[in-house]
Amino acid sequence: MARRREKRGFGSIRRLSSGNYQARYLAQSGERVTAPMTFLSRMDAEAWLLAERRIVQDVGSWQSPKERLVEERLQEELNAPPTFEAYAERWIEARRSSRGEPLRRTTKDKYRSSLRINVYPTFGHVPLDQITRAAVRRWHDELDKGPSARSDAYATLRTILNTAVDDELIEKNPAHIRGAARQVRRKNLRPASATELTIMVDAMPEPHRLLLLLATWCALRSGELRELRRSDVVITRDETGADIAWVEVSRAVVRARTTDPNATRLIEDIVGPPKTDAGVRSVSIPEFLIPMIKDHLDRHAAPGPVGLLFHASQDQTKHLSETTMNGRPAVVNEDGSIRKAGFGWREARRRAGREDLDLHDLRHTGATWAAEEGASIAELMYRLGHSTPSMAIHYQHSRQERDREISRRLSRRNGLRAV
């Protein structure tokens, strides 16, 4: 049996048959409020009533203890560190480039792809403050990816958690594995020889042969090449009447996930400026390439000043896709006969015996040849469109003149026949 209540100035306390104490009071609204728990001692019950009396007197909009408990729990959830995936998605949107600009869609896609494949399955649902060093080390040890993908995934994880430390969401970064973010570079990459380049150019479809030549001799990127228009190629004559030419690089095409929810394709081509100011440049074309460029403009480029040099076969207004450009290598039987024909860049490099090369490596080949002809570091950086703090704008004119001399020397070492 519960014992009788004891009269008090504010509220009442009664001892229950269990020996615990129950505290209650009458709110200003007329509601009878009972403590959400019982107390082991009368002193604890009195302390609760004293705290409630202060709340009733000091707070204009009174809430019951249950309502306050729900609100406190909601506030705790709001104040709790977010899950890694929720924070990472906000981090990607808030991230800025070295120039203080929002990340490009392609860069966001790269981050999200790496996170979605490599990080979210393990840490996506985990609150930031519950990610431990041991968990990160175990994840890294078990990540069954190539060296480059592995280092990229770890570097992204570590960078995001560094920002979480700066935001005071966690005290220390649990991603602390020495050397795990180090980029893995291919060592001892052998540049293509002039003979190998000739074989690869001959193996390409005629409309795409010039693409390999410009990739090598002018050190252009894939996205820069596929966005080249007729108006970007300038052919004129110098003071002696000899043909000279250069290509104006000011744009590139990249592929990114579409932001249109009604789009039928998930991926779309996006044309934009180079990543850095140094990417905007005028690259001199070796003289021996000029007849090939003229022939390509006559026979293969889309019409009009903005016609694409390299376009889709079915629609000249569309960019040449990377899939078509790369193609596939031939399937070869054990006796060396061709079971299934190949095409494009992958077949071209197979025929030259250089399946170790990526298309981007032709830039490396061109840069190596230019260096062998005496190009300085600054001249190479200009030709390649790389940016360094030491590159000053007032040297641009002299670099362009020097770049023409480099292209002349490259032309003299040409071992290619006309294609």
DRENPAKE-662982 format. One record per residue (C-alpha): residue number from 1; x, y, z. Coordinates in nm, 3 decimals, always signed. Example, Ala and Ser with C-alpha at 12.3 -4.5 7.8 and 13.67 -1.06 7.14 Angstrom:
<nodes>
+-----+---------+---------+---------+
:   k :      xx :      yy :      zz :
+-----+---------+---------+---------+
:   1 :  +1.230 :  -0.450 :  +0.780 :
:   2 :  +1.367 :  -0.106 :  +0.714 :
+-----+---------+---------+---------+
</nodes>
This chain:
<nodes>
+-----+---------+---------+---------+
:   k :      xx :      yy :      zz :
+-----+---------+---------+---------+
:   1 :  +0.000 :  +0.000 :  +0.000 :
:   2 :  +0.123 :  +0.350 :  -0.085 :
:   3 :  +0.177 :  +0.568 :  +0.218 :
:   4 :  -0.010 :  +0.896 :  +0.257 :
:   5 :  +0.116 :  +1.210 :  +0.087 :
:   6 :  +0.296 :  +1.476 :  +0.285 :
:   7 :  +0.175 :  +1.835 :  +0.247 :
:   8 :  +0.429 :  +2.080 :  +0.099 :
:   9 :  +0.439 :  +2.441 :  -0.020 :
:  10 :  +0.507 :  +2.326 :  -0.379 :
:  11 :  +0.413 :  +1.979 :  -0.489 :
:  12 :  +0.389 :  +1.665 :  -0.283 :
:  13 :  +0.601 :  +1.360 :  -0.209 :
:  14 :  +0.472 :  +1.018 :  -0.117 :
:  15 :  +0.649 :  +0.696 :  -0.038 :
:  16 :  +0.538 :  +0.397 :  -0.240 :
:  17 :  +0.509 :  +0.039 :  -0.125 :
:  18 :  +0.836 :  -0.033 :  -0.306 :
:  19 :  +1.013 :  +0.207 :  -0.070 :
:  20 :  +1.083 :  +0.460 :  -0.347 :
:  21 :  +0.951 :  +0.814 :  -0.343 :
:  22 :  +0.716 :  +0.972 :  -0.593 :
:  23 :  +0.701 :  +1.347 :  -0.653 :
:  24 :  +0.413 :  +1.542 :  -0.810 :
:  25 :  +0.293 :  +1.898 :  -0.845 :
:  26 :  +0.007 :  +2.097 :  -0.992 :
:  27 :  +0.111 :  +2.310 :  -1.292 :
:  28 :  -0.029 :  +2.656 :  -1.362 :
:  29 :  -0.232 :  +2.504 :  -1.644 :
:  30 :  -0.409 :  +2.284 :  -1.390 :
:  31 :  -0.227 :  +1.973 :  -1.516 :
:  32 :  -0.110 :  +1.725 :  -1.254 :
:  33 :  +0.257 :  +1.659 :  -1.325 :
:  34 :  +0.424 :  +1.345 :  -1.197 :
:  35 :  +0.799 :  +1.294 :  -1.209 :
:  36 :  +0.890 :  +1.055 :  -1.495 :
:  37 :  +1.086 :  +0.844 :  -1.247 :
:  38 :  +1.074 :  +0.747 :  -0.879 :
:  39 :  +1.351 :  +0.833 :  -0.634 :
:  40 :  +1.549 :  +0.619 :  -0.394 :
:  41 :  +1.556 :  +0.893 :  -0.130 :
:  42 :  +1.323 :  +1.169 :  -0.019 :
:  43 :  +1.605 :  +1.419 :  -0.067 :
:  44 :  +1.623 :  +1.334 :  -0.440 :
:  45 :  +1.247 :  +1.383 :  -0.476 :
:  46 :  +1.271 :  +1.722 :  -0.302 :
:  47 :  +1.558 :  +1.824 :  -0.534 :
:  48 :  +1.345 :  +1.739 :  -0.839 :
:  49 :  +1.052 :  +1.946 :  -0.707 :
:  50 :  +1.285 :  +2.238 :  -0.636 :
:  51 :  +1.419 :  +2.228 :  -0.993 :
:  52 :  +1.065 :  +2.211 :  -1.135 :
:  53 :  +0.953 :  +2.508 :  -0.924 :
:  54 :  +1.236 :  +2.716 :  -1.071 :
:  55 :  +1.131 :  +2.616 :  -1.421 :
:  56 :  +0.768 :  +2.707 :  -1.351 :
:  57 :  +0.869 :  +3.046 :  -1.208 :
:  58 :  +1.143 :  +3.140 :  -1.456 :
:  59 :  +1.016 :  +3.010 :  -1.789 :
:  60 :  +0.722 :  +3.182 :  -1.952 :
:  61 :  +0.625 :  +2.894 :  -2.182 :
:  62 :  +0.621 :  +2.597 :  -1.954 :
:  63 :  +0.664 :  +2.242 :  -2.085 :
:  64 :  +0.600 :  +1.918 :  -1.907 :
:  65 :  +0.902 :  +1.703 :  -1.815 :
:  66 :  +0.808 :  +1.453 :  -2.087 :
:  67 :  +0.795 :  +1.724 :  -2.352 :
:  68 :  +1.126 :  +1.861 :  -2.231 :
:  69 :  +1.281 :  +1.513 :  -2.243 :
:  70 :  +1.170 :  +1.466 :  -2.604 :
:  71 :  +1.309 :  +1.808 :  -2.696 :
:  72 :  +1.640 :  +1.736 :  -2.525 :
:  73 :  +1.675 :  +1.410 :  -2.716 :
:  74 :  +1.601 :  +1.586 :  -3.045 :
:  75 :  +1.857 :  +1.852 :  -2.962 :
:  76 :  +2.114 :  +1.585 :  -2.878 :
:  77 :  +2.051 :  +1.426 :  -3.218 :
:  78 :  +2.092 :  +1.763 :  -3.389 :
:  79 :  +2.415 :  +1.831 :  -3.202 :
:  80 :  +2.551 :  +1.481 :  -3.255 :
:  81 :  +2.823 :  +1.442 :  -3.522 :
:  82 :  +2.670 :  +1.345 :  -3.860 :
:  83 :  +2.741 :  +1.020 :  -4.035 :
:  84 :  +3.047 :  +1.017 :  -4.258 :
:  85 :  +2.839 :  +1.003 :  -4.579 :
:  86 :  +2.619 :  +1.298 :  -4.478 :
:  87 :  +2.921 :  +1.505 :  -4.387 :
:  88 :  +3.118 :  +1.400 :  -4.696 :
:  89 :  +2.837 :  +1.507 :  -4.929 :
:  90 :  +2.824 :  +1.850 :  -4.762 :
:  91 :  +3.204 :  +1.866 :  -4.782 :
:  92 :  +3.200 :  +1.806 :  -5.158 :
:  93 :  +2.947 :  +2.084 :  -5.213 :
:  94 :  +3.138 :  +2.329 :  -4.991 :
:  95 :  +3.483 :  +2.240 :  -5.125 :
:  96 :  +3.664 :  +2.508 :  -5.322 :
:  97 :  +3.945 :  +2.492 :  -5.575 :
:  98 :  +4.284 :  +2.657 :  -5.530 :
:  99 :  +4.131 :  +2.964 :  -5.698 :
: 100 :  +3.847 :  +2.976 :  -5.445 :
: 101 :  +3.589 :  +2.853 :  -5.695 :
: 102 :  +3.334 :  +2.572 :  -5.645 :
: 103 :  +3.453 :  +2.234 :  -5.764 :
: 104 :  +3.379 :  +2.139 :  -6.123 :
: 105 :  +3.115 :  +1.875 :  -6.179 :
: 106 :  +3.378 :  +1.634 :  -6.305 :
: 107 :  +3.581 :  +1.679 :  -5.986 :
: 108 :  +3.271 :  +1.624 :  -5.773 :
: 109 :  +3.194 :  +1.311 :  -5.975 :
: 110 :  +3.546 :  +1.183 :  -5.915 :
: 111 :  +3.517 :  +1.235 :  -5.540 :
: 112 :  +3.172 :  +1.077 :  -5.522 :
: 113 :  +3.272 :  +0.780 :  -5.736 :
: 114 :  +3.572 :  +0.700 :  -5.516 :
: 115 :  +3.368 :  +0.744 :  -5.198 :
: 116 :  +3.071 :  +0.545 :  -5.323 :
: 117 :  +3.283 :  +0.251 :  -5.434 :
: 118 :  +3.557 :  +0.246 :  -5.172 :
: 119 :  +3.455 :  +0.434 :  -4.855 :
: 120 :  +3.079 :  +0.454 :  -4.804 :
: 121 :  +3.027 :  +0.074 :  -4.782 :
: 122 :  +3.244 :  +0.076 :  -4.466 :
: 123 :  +3.207 :  +0.422 :  -4.312 :
: 124 :  +2.907 :  +0.582 :  -4.483 :
: 125 :  +2.661 :  +0.505 :  -4.202 :
: 126 :  +2.909 :  +0.556 :  -3.916 :
: 127 :  +2.895 :  +0.881 :  -3.711 :
: 128 :  +3.216 :  +1.080 :  -3.747 :
: 129 :  +3.310 :  +1.049 :  -3.382 :
: 130 :  +3.283 :  +0.669 :  -3.395 :
: 131 :  +3.540 :  +0.618 :  -3.671 :
: 132 :  +3.855 :  +0.483 :  -3.504 :
: 133 :  +4.216 :  +0.444 :  -3.609 :
: 134 :  +4.182 :  +0.068 :  -3.589 :
: 135 :  +3.877 :  +0.074 :  -3.817 :
: 136 :  +4.055 :  +0.292 :  -4.073 :
: 137 :  +4.361 :  +0.068 :  -4.071 :
: 138 :  +4.147 :  -0.245 :  -4.110 :
: 139 :  +3.953 :  -0.084 :  -4.397 :
: 140 :  +4.276 :  +0.014 :  -4.572 :
: 141 :  +4.427 :  -0.331 :  -4.529 :
: 142 :  +4.117 :  -0.496 :  -4.674 :
: 143 :  +4.062 :  -0.250 :  -4.962 :
: 144 :  +4.105 :  -0.470 :  -5.268 :
: 145 :  +4.184 :  -0.203 :  -5.527 :
: 146 :  +4.474 :  -0.099 :  -5.743 :
: 147 :  +4.747 :  +0.119 :  -5.589 :
: 148 :  +4.620 :  +0.441 :  -5.744 :
: 149 :  +4.254 :  +0.390 :  -5.648 :
: 150 :  +4.362 :  +0.285 :  -5.301 :
: 151 :  +4.575 :  +0.593 :  -5.239 :
: 152 :  +4.306 :  +0.823 :  -5.383 :
: 153 :  +4.037 :  +0.674 :  -5.157 :
: 154 :  +4.255 :  +0.706 :  -4.849 :
: 155 :  +4.360 :  +1.062 :  -4.935 :
: 156 :  +3.997 :  +1.166 :  -4.978 :
: 157 :  +3.896 :  +1.004 :  -4.649 :
: 158 :  +4.182 :  +1.171 :  -4.464 :
: 159 :  +4.112 :  +1.515 :  -4.616 :
: 160 :  +3.742 :  +1.501 :  -4.525 :
: 161 :  +3.823 :  +1.399 :  -4.168 :
: 162 :  +4.081 :  +1.679 :  -4.145 :
: 163 :  +3.802 :  +1.925 :  -4.223 :
: 164 :  +3.585 :  +1.758 :  -3.958 :
: 165 :  +3.863 :  +1.830 :  -3.707 :
: 166 :  +3.869 :  +2.194 :  -3.820 :
: 167 :  +3.490 :  +2.205 :  -3.775 :
: 168 :  +3.538 :  +2.072 :  -3.418 :
: 169 :  +3.319 :  +1.770 :  -3.487 :
: 170 :  +3.598 :  +1.532 :  -3.388 :
: 171 :  +3.909 :  +1.591 :  -3.181 :
: 172 :  +4.163 :  +1.395 :  -3.387 :
: 173 :  +4.181 :  +1.255 :  -3.737 :
: 174 :  +4.164 :  +0.873 :  -3.716 :
: 175 :  +4.307 :  +0.839 :  -4.070 :
: 176 :  +4.675 :  +0.825 :  -3.984 :
: 177 :  +4.857 :  +0.564 :  -4.194 :
: 178 :  +5.205 :  +0.669 :  -4.297 :
: 179 :  +5.252 :  +0.676 :  -4.674 :
: 180 :  +4.898 :  +0.558 :  -4.754 :
: 181 :  +4.809 :  +0.873 :  -4.949 :
: 182 :  +5.128 :  +0.872 :  -5.154 :
: 183 :  +5.046 :  +0.871 :  -5.523 :
: 184 :  +5.174 :  +0.567 :  -5.707 :
: 185 :  +5.350 :  +0.668 :  -6.024 :
: 186 :  +5.457 :  +0.440 :  -6.303 :
: 187 :  +5.832 :  +0.426 :  -6.308 :
: 188 :  +6.061 :  +0.411 :  -6.607 :
: 189 :  +5.788 :  +0.482 :  -6.860 :
: 190 :  +5.954 :  +0.453 :  -7.199 :
: 191 :  +5.841 :  +0.716 :  -7.446 :
: 192 :  +5.715 :  +0.595 :  -7.781 :
: 193 :  +5.968 :  +0.597 :  -8.063 :
: 194 :  +5.903 :  +0.769 :  -8.395 :
: 195 :  +5.867 :  +0.426 :  -8.555 :
: 196 :  +5.615 :  +0.312 :  -8.293 :
: 197 :  +5.420 :  +0.635 :  -8.338 :
: 198 :  +5.409 :  +0.578 :  -8.715 :
: 199 :  +5.267 :  +0.229 :  -8.661 :
: 200 :  +5.005 :  +0.361 :  -8.419 :
: 201 :  +4.903 :  +0.647 :  -8.647 :
: 202 :  +4.867 :  +0.410 :  -8.945 :
: 203 :  +4.648 :  +0.178 :  -8.735 :
: 204 :  +4.398 :  +0.452 :  -8.648 :
: 205 :  +4.094 :  +0.528 :  -8.866 :
: 206 :  +4.188 :  +0.808 :  -9.108 :
: 207 :  +3.966 :  +1.072 :  -8.940 :
: 208 :  +4.147 :  +1.011 :  -8.610 :
: 209 :  +4.511 :  +0.989 :  -8.719 :
: 210 :  +4.578 :  +1.357 :  -8.668 :
: 211 :  +4.453 :  +1.321 :  -8.309 :
: 212 :  +4.750 :  +1.099 :  -8.219 :
: 213 :  +4.992 :  +1.332 :  -8.395 :
: 214 :  +4.868 :  +1.641 :  -8.211 :
: 215 :  +4.860 :  +1.449 :  -7.882 :
: 216 :  +5.229 :  +1.375 :  -7.927 :
: 217 :  +5.390 :  +1.662 :  -8.117 :
: 218 :  +5.182 :  +1.935 :  -7.949 :
: 219 :  +5.139 :  +1.756 :  -7.614 :
: 220 :  +4.762 :  +1.811 :  -7.601 :
: 221 :  +4.525 :  +1.639 :  -7.362 :
: 222 :  +4.241 :  +1.413 :  -7.474 :
: 223 :  +3.971 :  +1.660 :  -7.369 :
: 224 :  +4.155 :  +1.946 :  -7.540 :
: 225 :  +4.186 :  +1.747 :  -7.862 :
: 226 :  +3.823 :  +1.640 :  -7.876 :
: 227 :  +3.706 :  +2.002 :  -7.832 :
: 228 :  +3.929 :  +2.151 :  -8.103 :
: 229 :  +3.740 :  +2.355 :  -8.364 :
: 230 :  +3.848 :  +2.481 :  -8.705 :
: 231 :  +3.890 :  +2.832 :  -8.564 :
: 232 :  +4.137 :  +2.699 :  -8.305 :
: 233 :  +4.388 :  +2.604 :  -8.576 :
: 234 :  +4.575 :  +2.901 :  -8.722 :
: 235 :  +4.779 :  +2.855 :  -9.040 :
: 236 :  +4.962 :  +3.154 :  -9.184 :
: 237 :  +5.302 :  +3.249 :  -9.326 :
: 238 :  +5.609 :  +3.395 :  -9.163 :
: 239 :  +5.830 :  +3.675 :  -9.295 :
: 240 :  +6.003 :  +3.434 :  -9.535 :
: 241 :  +5.677 :  +3.310 :  -9.682 :
: 242 :  +5.698 :  +2.967 :  -9.512 :
: 243 :  +5.387 :  +2.812 :  -9.360 :
: 244 :  +5.363 :  +2.835 :  -8.983 :
: 245 :  +5.079 :  +2.711 :  -8.766 :
: 246 :  +4.969 :  +2.691 :  -8.408 :
: 247 :  +4.669 :  +2.566 :  -8.214 :
: 248 :  +4.483 :  +2.785 :  -7.966 :
: 249 :  +4.390 :  +2.587 :  -7.656 :
: 250 :  +4.119 :  +2.753 :  -7.450 :
: 251 :  +3.862 :  +2.479 :  -7.384 :
: 252 :  +3.828 :  +2.110 :  -7.314 :
: 253 :  +3.543 :  +1.864 :  -7.312 :
: 254 :  +3.487 :  +1.635 :  -7.016 :
: 255 :  +3.223 :  +1.383 :  -6.917 :
: 256 :  +3.014 :  +1.421 :  -6.603 :
: 257 :  +2.694 :  +1.290 :  -6.455 :
: 258 :  +2.396 :  +1.484 :  -6.578 :
: 259 :  +2.207 :  +1.709 :  -6.336 :
: 260 :  +1.887 :  +1.690 :  -6.543 :
: 261 :  +1.648 :  +1.447 :  -6.368 :
: 262 :  +1.458 :  +1.398 :  -6.695 :
: 263 :  +1.764 :  +1.317 :  -6.905 :
: 264 :  +1.770 :  +0.981 :  -7.082 :
: 265 :  +2.149 :  +0.956 :  -7.042 :
: 266 :  +2.329 :  +0.956 :  -6.710 :
: 267 :  +2.648 :  +1.102 :  -6.858 :
: 268 :  +2.683 :  +1.416 :  -7.068 :
: 269 :  +2.965 :  +1.607 :  -7.237 :
: 270 :  +3.055 :  +1.940 :  -7.078 :
: 271 :  +3.272 :  +2.203 :  -7.247 :
: 272 :  +3.461 :  +2.442 :  -7.023 :
: 273 :  +3.789 :  +2.626 :  -6.975 :
: 274 :  +4.105 :  +2.444 :  -6.863 :
: 275 :  +4.147 :  +2.384 :  -6.491 :
: 276 :  +4.414 :  +2.652 :  -6.457 :
: 277 :  +4.501 :  +2.974 :  -6.638 :
: 278 :  +4.816 :  +2.808 :  -6.767 :
: 279 :  +4.599 :  +2.566 :  -6.964 :
: 280 :  +4.501 :  +2.852 :  -7.197 :
: 281 :  +4.791 :  +2.863 :  -7.441 :
: 282 :  +4.902 :  +2.878 :  -7.803 :
: 283 :  +5.104 :  +2.572 :  -7.904 :
: 284 :  +5.322 :  +2.587 :  -8.213 :
: 285 :  +5.274 :  +2.303 :  -8.460 :
: 286 :  +5.582 :  +2.145 :  -8.619 :
: 287 :  +5.599 :  +2.240 :  -8.988 :
: 288 :  +5.589 :  +1.881 :  -9.115 :
: 289 :  +5.239 :  +1.843 :  -8.967 :
: 290 :  +5.091 :  +2.139 :  -9.156 :
: 291 :  +5.014 :  +1.947 :  -9.481 :
: 292 :  +4.844 :  +1.675 :  -9.273 :
: 293 :  +4.638 :  +1.936 :  -9.089 :
: 294 :  +4.529 :  +2.097 :  -9.416 :
: 295 :  +4.429 :  +1.757 :  -9.552 :
: 296 :  +4.235 :  +1.676 :  -9.236 :
: 297 :  +4.051 :  +2.009 :  -9.252 :
: 298 :  +3.959 :  +1.942 :  -9.614 :
: 299 :  +3.841 :  +1.583 :  -9.572 :
: 300 :  +3.742 :  +1.511 :  -9.211 :
: 301 :  +3.667 :  +1.819 :  -8.998 :
: 302 :  +3.308 :  +1.938 :  -8.957 :
: 303 :  +3.221 :  +2.244 :  -9.167 :
: 304 :  +3.217 :  +2.603 :  -9.043 :
: 305 :  +3.448 :  +2.798 :  -8.810 :
: 306 :  +3.320 :  +2.609 :  -8.505 :
: 307 :  +3.324 :  +2.272 :  -8.678 :
: 308 :  +3.485 :  +2.001 :  -8.466 :
: 309 :  +3.817 :  +1.859 :  -8.587 :
: 310 :  +3.727 :  +1.522 :  -8.436 :
: 311 :  +3.357 :  +1.441 :  -8.418 :
: 312 :  +3.115 :  +1.153 :  -8.386 :
: 313 :  +3.072 :  +0.959 :  -8.708 :
: 314 :  +2.692 :  +0.981 :  -8.705 :
: 315 :  +2.661 :  +1.344 :  -8.597 :
: 316 :  +2.927 :  +1.603 :  -8.679 :
: 317 :  +2.795 :  +1.836 :  -8.409 :
: 318 :  +2.873 :  +1.579 :  -8.138 :
: 319 :  +3.214 :  +1.524 :  -7.983 :
: 320 :  +3.413 :  +1.213 :  -8.062 :
: 321 :  +3.347 :  +0.990 :  -7.762 :
: 322 :  +3.628 :  +0.847 :  -7.555 :
: 323 :  +3.480 :  +0.501 :  -7.609 :
: 324 :  +3.505 :  +0.534 :  -7.988 :
: 325 :  +3.847 :  +0.697 :  -7.968 :
: 326 :  +3.987 :  +0.425 :  -7.741 :
: 327 :  +3.822 :  +0.136 :  -7.927 :
: 328 :  +3.933 :  -0.215 :  -7.842 :
: 329 :  +4.233 :  -0.437 :  -7.918 :
: 330 :  +4.197 :  -0.729 :  -8.156 :
: 331 :  +4.140 :  -1.074 :  -8.011 :
: 332 :  +4.435 :  -1.284 :  -8.128 :
: 333 :  +4.449 :  -1.662 :  -8.155 :
: 334 :  +4.748 :  -1.860 :  -8.030 :
: 335 :  +4.882 :  -1.889 :  -8.385 :
: 336 :  +4.876 :  -1.509 :  -8.420 :
: 337 :  +4.570 :  -1.492 :  -8.644 :
: 338 :  +4.300 :  -1.238 :  -8.566 :
: 339 :  +3.982 :  -1.389 :  -8.424 :
: 340 :  +3.808 :  -1.056 :  -8.368 :
: 341 :  +3.924 :  -0.731 :  -8.526 :
: 342 :  +4.013 :  -0.436 :  -8.310 :
: 343 :  +4.000 :  -0.063 :  -8.372 :
: 344 :  +4.096 :  +0.272 :  -8.225 :
: 345 :  +4.375 :  +0.362 :  -7.987 :
: 346 :  +4.386 :  +0.028 :  -7.806 :
: 347 :  +4.430 :  -0.160 :  -8.130 :
: 348 :  +4.689 :  +0.092 :  -8.250 :
: 349 :  +4.908 :  +0.050 :  -7.944 :
: 350 :  +4.871 :  -0.331 :  -7.967 :
: 351 :  +5.007 :  -0.327 :  -8.321 :
: 352 :  +5.302 :  -0.116 :  -8.208 :
: 353 :  +5.371 :  -0.351 :  -7.917 :
: 354 :  +5.313 :  -0.067 :  -7.670 :
: 355 :  +5.012 :  -0.180 :  -7.471 :
: 356 :  +5.179 :  -0.023 :  -7.169 :
: 357 :  +5.098 :  +0.323 :  -7.304 :
: 358 :  +4.789 :  +0.528 :  -7.222 :
: 359 :  +4.678 :  +0.789 :  -7.471 :
: 360 :  +4.782 :  +1.052 :  -7.217 :
: 361 :  +5.136 :  +0.909 :  -7.232 :
: 362 :  +5.176 :  +1.053 :  -7.581 :
: 363 :  +5.199 :  +1.392 :  -7.405 :
: 364 :  +5.486 :  +1.249 :  -7.205 :
: 365 :  +5.649 :  +1.133 :  -7.528 :
: 366 :  +5.614 :  +1.476 :  -7.687 :
: 367 :  +5.747 :  +1.651 :  -7.375 :
: 368 :  +6.045 :  +1.413 :  -7.365 :
: 369 :  +6.131 :  +1.480 :  -7.728 :
: 370 :  +6.101 :  +1.858 :  -7.673 :
: 371 :  +6.330 :  +1.834 :  -7.369 :
: 372 :  +6.584 :  +1.642 :  -7.574 :
: 373 :  +6.580 :  +1.931 :  -7.821 :
: 374 :  +6.678 :  +2.172 :  -7.545 :
: 375 :  +6.344 :  +2.301 :  -7.412 :
: 376 :  +6.377 :  +2.445 :  -7.063 :
: 377 :  +6.149 :  +2.352 :  -6.771 :
: 378 :  +5.956 :  +2.678 :  -6.810 :
: 379 :  +5.913 :  +2.618 :  -7.183 :
: 380 :  +5.791 :  +2.265 :  -7.123 :
: 381 :  +5.547 :  +2.385 :  -6.859 :
: 382 :  +5.409 :  +2.639 :  -7.105 :
: 383 :  +5.379 :  +2.389 :  -7.390 :
: 384 :  +5.208 :  +2.134 :  -7.165 :
: 385 :  +4.979 :  +2.388 :  -7.001 :
: 386 :  +5.107 :  +2.327 :  -6.650 :
: 387 :  +5.104 :  +2.599 :  -6.385 :
: 388 :  +5.376 :  +2.693 :  -6.134 :
: 389 :  +5.416 :  +3.003 :  -5.915 :
: 390 :  +5.737 :  +3.095 :  -6.094 :
: 391 :  +5.565 :  +3.138 :  -6.430 :
: 392 :  +5.521 :  +3.513 :  -6.481 :
: 393 :  +5.282 :  +3.662 :  -6.732 :
: 394 :  +5.541 :  +3.897 :  -6.887 :
: 395 :  +5.744 :  +3.597 :  -7.010 :
: 396 :  +5.454 :  +3.470 :  -7.219 :
: 397 :  +5.561 :  +3.634 :  -7.548 :
: 398 :  +5.919 :  +3.507 :  -7.526 :
: 399 :  +5.793 :  +3.159 :  -7.444 :
: 400 :  +5.571 :  +3.160 :  -7.750 :
: 401 :  +5.865 :  +3.258 :  -7.973 :
: 402 :  +6.079 :  +2.992 :  -7.809 :
: 403 :  +5.793 :  +2.745 :  -7.850 :
: 404 :  +5.800 :  +2.803 :  -8.226 :
: 405 :  +6.170 :  +2.722 :  -8.228 :
: 406 :  +6.100 :  +2.401 :  -8.035 :
: 407 :  +5.840 :  +2.298 :  -8.291 :
: 408 :  +6.092 :  +2.363 :  -8.572 :
: 409 :  +6.345 :  +2.136 :  -8.402 :
: 410 :  +6.079 :  +1.871 :  -8.349 :
: 411 :  +5.995 :  +1.889 :  -8.717 :
: 412 :  +6.361 :  +1.831 :  -8.811 :
: 413 :  +6.378 :  +1.515 :  -8.602 :
: 414 :  +6.056 :  +1.381 :  -8.755 :
: 415 :  +6.091 :  +1.022 :  -8.869 :
: 416 :  +5.731 :  +0.997 :  -8.986 :
: 417 :  +5.624 :  +0.977 :  -9.347 :
: 418 :  +5.319 :  +1.176 :  -9.451 :
: 419 :  +4.989 :  +1.017 :  -9.345 :
+-----+---------+---------+---------+
</nodes>
